[in-house]
């Protein structure tokens, strides 16, 4: 039987991110309240994101007329609702969705079928199969209530720009996409659609080493700036024996709108650990960028966030 690739990394990373000291994330990620954004070139919709405990972003959703607050987690793989929210929307969970955390630990979630998620001020997303997970035990006692987590699988087939620093999710039109990407760098990306019952979606940006290519997951639920797998850390330019965050030069090869080489680089910090990914790019790095995803044609552009 074919082994299911990793997804649903959220629970393992979520608790670490919420509990991390303030310096673990770029200050702008938590300090900025949701703000209005003027989308480029008449974008279809711009949604203001909430600030969840100064670490994560959240979004207001509506399912069957029931409103809820979902975290925004591009590394979650599968969108999920809490048992309480699943009951409110009339779902009787059944079956299983199976995935693996970064550590390789297997995770099985019951599922709800045909869930159409509406975003406040944005489009209605196509109905999806979502998981059901009680996230409350993974959060600090003082954490606000949350009703679920919105992962990239719910946004499959959409073209959008996520700016964690500004706290905006912008759904692009063809015209606004052209304007948005004119000054951006396109980076090679792998969009992995995977999981039991064909559920889950992850986005992985290319990083090159002298020994071969690495694919780093883009994770808006990740607490470390960069996570590197111990088996490849030395080839990526990190000390595999270090047990603390270490200076790291992140470089993603890319092309500008004229097709010329234009790498995306950032001096940041990395943590080495035993896991089943090459690596993960987390919130403290992602707050520096606007990420424009085309999940119709599986493309990704990066530009600086100027908020």
Phi, psi and omega in degrees: 000139180290136182280132180289129177293175183290137160202186182057042177283351188307307187302322182291325184271330186299311181297320180295321181291315181296321185274353185293151176296159187302326184287353181291333181243154178298134185305326184296335183295320183265333186284332185279125172283160177305135182231158175283145179237142175268100184298150181286135168059034176074051179300154183297318183198140174239126184248132175277132180262149178274167178253114183258102176058028177070015183230319186240170173251151179229165180218145178275129182237163174223127178231115180058034181083356178262126183267148179204170177248120178247142169290155177255112188224096181290345179260006185286338179081303182233133173292139178221159174241155174287160177304322180295317180290323177301319179294321181297327182269007174083020180269133169252098187304146180212171172059204181209145162248129184244134177211188183225136174286172181303329180283352185095356179295132179284143179227126179245127179239136167295164189226160174240141185258151170059041182273116178265115184259121173262140179254131182299117182083008182223193185282163169274125183276152181299144179304139183227160165275127180238159176273170176234122185214133175277104185274345186303317180295344181270353184251157175299154182304328183275002183294141175297159177294142175225144187257356180164194182217132180263115179255178184294338180299327179289341182256009179299137183086002180253159173240119189207161177239126179252123177236100184291325180294312180284338182075046181225148172235114186247124176268123191268147167266168175304322181290315181290328177296318179298318179292320182295319188271352182299327179251016183254167176254126175273127180247146176299136182220143170252126175257112184260119175253119195205183172108165176296142185058026176060035178263152172107149178208134177226152179242131186230122180267147183280136169225130187262146170232170178294337183268339183160180183275144171245148177237116187255124181291139177268113194228101178283007172247010184266133185275325180280147176304308175220135169253137178234138176291138184302326184291340182241001188300315182298317179292336178276355178098019180242162178273111184292344182269351182291135179254010178229163176303140183229153177303141183209135177261105179275129179223124176244121179292146181202179178228142174277183186292348176265002180084012180271149179301132181203090182291150170262118184233153178202130172278117186217208179226152181230151175240132180261134179207163175279118181203180185252010170255158167298317181181174183220136173257118187255187188305315184299338172271315187297335179293346178278349191236153158265133181247115178255111181260131167249095182269018166268314183249006177057062178230158181216132174239147179236134173219159182293142171275127185254014179281000000 
